[in-house]
């Protein structure tokens, strides 16, 4: 039974991606479903609320597995970022 729980826990943790969001000197952590992260527009609104950036235009980028900064500006980029993050998706917020 313990082994079964460990496998279940491991499987569950693989379907969730931990996100570390940075804006200036402020960091926030949250998690996303790796396989169904949602849509970019909702994600962007969540980030605005999380960092309290109301009425601000923002630019979101992430560090890929090679350390390159890539934009998150549409659904495709957002899904790619969530599905390839290992182990943490590091995102960076900038004002436009």
ABEGO torsion letter per residue (X at the ends): XAAAAAAAAAAAAAABBBBBBBBEABBBBBBBBAABAEBAAAAAAAAAAAAGABGBBBBBBBBBAAGBBBBBABAAAAAAAAAABOABBBBBBBBX
